[in-house]
C-alpha cells in the first residue's frame, strides 16, 4: 500500500514553528461574528449563522436570510437553508449604523 500525503498535513514553509498548514489554519480565528449582516461577492446580503472550517482548518462561514436559523440538522452538516463555505475575504460586513 502506498503512503498518501494529504496537502494540509505538509509543513508550511512560512511558519517559523514548523507546523503543518492545518495546524496553522486551526489557530486562525473567525473575525466575523455570528449574526453579522454580510454582503457576498454577488451583492446578496445574508446573516452569518454558523462559524465553520474547511478540511484544512481554514475559517469559513455559513449564511442564511433568517438570522435566527442557527440550528444544525446534525453534527458536521448545516441546515439545508444555509449557503455554506464562504471565506472571510469573500464577505463584506455591513455596518447598519452607517448612512446609505
Secondary structure, DSSP 8 states (H G I E B T S, - for coil): ------GGGSB-TT-TT--BHHHHHHH----S-TT-EEE-TTS-EEEEEEEEE-TT--EEEEEESSTT----SBTTB--TT-EEEE-GGG-EE--TTS--
